[in-house]
């Protein structure tokens, strides 16, 4: 557990926390991603990757989920997995009304520390190429673009991303 500015980061371990993540995902994704990729793809991706069922399946496959809380209320979440010699930051989301207050930076500090504890010297992530606000934030947090990745996710949808890395 990590705390700063009354924010706690907890490893997700029960169905109540998983439901909180599903609810956060619905709110954040519809607000942030609909203008970037459209409602149909947002709905598809929420069902495929961010439903309670999908999250449980990911956790069962050794993906670690973390819930960020402020005053016992969920404000964001992250998920990571170890891939070869790096920590892959698969999901990193924060409610829009909590951005700009240092919470996202603290969440990344938590991930940095987790990487160090796991003896990994690199964090990688993928981010939609049109998600310019997030790309700028990641760059400010020490990530650099190192390539592009296009992934077919089914139902005629693709994820058209930059791969970004941060060396520790």
C-alpha positions in Angstrom: 0.0 0.0 0.0 1.2 3.5 -0.9 -0.2 6.8 0.4 0.3 10.5 -0.3 -2.2 13.3 -0.2 -4.6 10.9 1.5 -4.5 8.7 -1.6 -4.1 4.9 -1.0 -3.1 2.4 -3.6 -4.3 -1.1 -2.9 -3.8 -4.4 -4.7 -7.2 -5.6 -6.0 -8.2 -8.7 -4.2 -12.0 -8.9 -4.0 -15.2 -8.6 -6.1 -16.1 -5.2 -4.6 -12.8 -3.7 -5.8 -13.2 -5.3 -9.2 -16.7 -3.8 -9.5 -15.3 -0.4 -8.5 -12.7 -0.7 -11.4 -15.5 -1.7 -13.8 -17.5 1.4 -12.8 -14.4 3.6 -13.1 -13.6 2.2 -16.5 -17.1 2.9 -17.8 -17.0 6.5 -16.6 -13.4 7.3 -17.7 -13.5 5.5 -21.0 -16.8 7.0 -22.2 -15.6 10.5 -21.3 -12.0 10.2 -22.5 -12.0 7.7 -25.4 -15.3 8.2 -27.2 -13.9 11.3 -29.0 -10.7 9.4 -29.9 -12.0 6.0 -31.0 -15.8 6.3 -31.0 -18.6 4.9 -28.9 -18.8 1.5 -30.6 -15.1 0.7 -30.0 -15.3 2.0 -26.5 -18.3 -0.2 -25.7 -16.6 -3.2 -27.3 -13.3 -2.7 -25.4 -15.0 -2.1 -22.1 -16.8 -5.5 -22.4 -13.7 -7.3 -23.8 -11.0 -5.8 -21.4 -12.7 -3.9 -18.5 -15.7 -5.9 -17.4 -15.7 -7.6 -14.0 -15.5 -11.0 -15.9 -12.5 -9.8 -18.0 -10.7 -8.3 -15.0 -11.1 -11.6 -13.0 -9.7 -13.5 -15.9 -6.7 -11.2 -16.2 -6.0 -11.4 -12.4 -6.2 -15.2 -12.7 -3.5 -14.9 -15.4 -1.1 -13.0 -13.1 -2.0 -9.5 -14.1 -1.8 -7.2 -11.0 -4.6 -4.6 -10.6 -4.3 -1.7 -8.2 -7.1 0.6 -7.1 -6.3 4.2 -6.2 -8.6 5.7 -3.5 -9.0 9.1 -2.0 -10.9 9.3 1.3 -12.0 5.7 0.8 -13.5 6.5 -2.7 -12.1 5.0 -5.9 -10.4 7.7 -8.1 -8.3 5.5 -10.5 -6.8 2.2 -11.3 -3.8 0.5 -12.9 -2.8 -2.9 -14.0 0.7 -4.3 -14.7 2.2 -7.5 -15.8 5.8 -8.8 -16.0 6.9 -9.3 -19.5 10.4 -10.7 -19.9 12.6 -8.2 -18.1 10.2 -5.3 -18.0 7.0 -4.2 -16.2 4.2 -3.6 -18.7 1.8 -0.9 -17.6 -1.3 -2.2 -19.2 -3.9 0.2 -17.7 -3.5 3.6 -16.1 -6.6 5.6 -15.5 -7.6 8.5 -13.2 -11.0 10.3 -13.0 -10.8 13.6 -14.9 -11.7 15.7 -11.9 -8.7 14.3 -10.0 -6.1 15.0 -12.8 -3.7 17.8 -12.3 -3.5 17.3 -8.5 -0.4 15.0 -8.4 -2.4 11.7 -8.0 -1.3 10.4 -11.4 2.3 11.3 -10.7 2.0 9.4 -7.3 0.5 6.4 -9.1 3.5 6.3 -11.5 5.9 6.6 -8.5 4.2 3.5 -7.1 4.7 1.7 -10.4 8.4 2.8 -10.5 8.9 1.4 -7.0 7.1 -1.8 -7.9 9.5 -2.3 -10.8 12.5 -1.7 -8.6 11.2 -4.3 -6.1 10.7 -6.8 -8.9 14.3 -6.1 -10.1 13.1 -4.7 -13.4 14.7 -1.6 -14.9 12.2 -0.7 -17.5 8.5 0.1 -17.6 6.7 0.0 -21.0 3.2 0.9 -22.1 1.1 1.4 -25.2 -1.0 4.5 -25.8 -3.4 5.4 -28.7 -1.5 7.6 -31.2 -4.3 10.1 -31.1 -4.4 10.3 -27.3 -2.2 13.4 -27.3 -3.0 14.6 -23.8 -1.9 11.2 -22.3 1.2 11.0 -24.5 2.3 14.4 -23.2 1.7 13.3 -19.6 3.7 10.1 -20.1 6.5 12.1 -21.6 6.5 14.4 -18.6 6.7 11.4 -16.4 9.9 10.1 -18.2 8.5 7.8 -20.9 9.8 8.1 -24.5 8.2 6.8 -27.7 10.1 3.8 -29.1 7.8 2.5 -31.8 4.3 1.9 -33.0 2.0 -1.1 -32.5 -1.2 -1.9 -34.3 -3.2 -4.7 -32.7 -6.3 -6.3 -34.1 -8.7 -6.7 -31.2 -11.6 -8.3 -33.1 -15.0 -7.1 -34.3 -13.2 -5.0 -37.0 -11.4 -2.9 -34.4 -7.7 -2.2 -34.0 -5.6 -0.5 -31.4 -3.3 1.9 -33.2 -0.7 2.8 -30.5 2.7 4.1 -29.7 4.9 2.0 -27.5 6.5 4.0 -24.8 9.3 3.1 -22.3 10.8 4.4 -19.2 14.2 3.3 -17.9 14.8 3.2 -14.2 
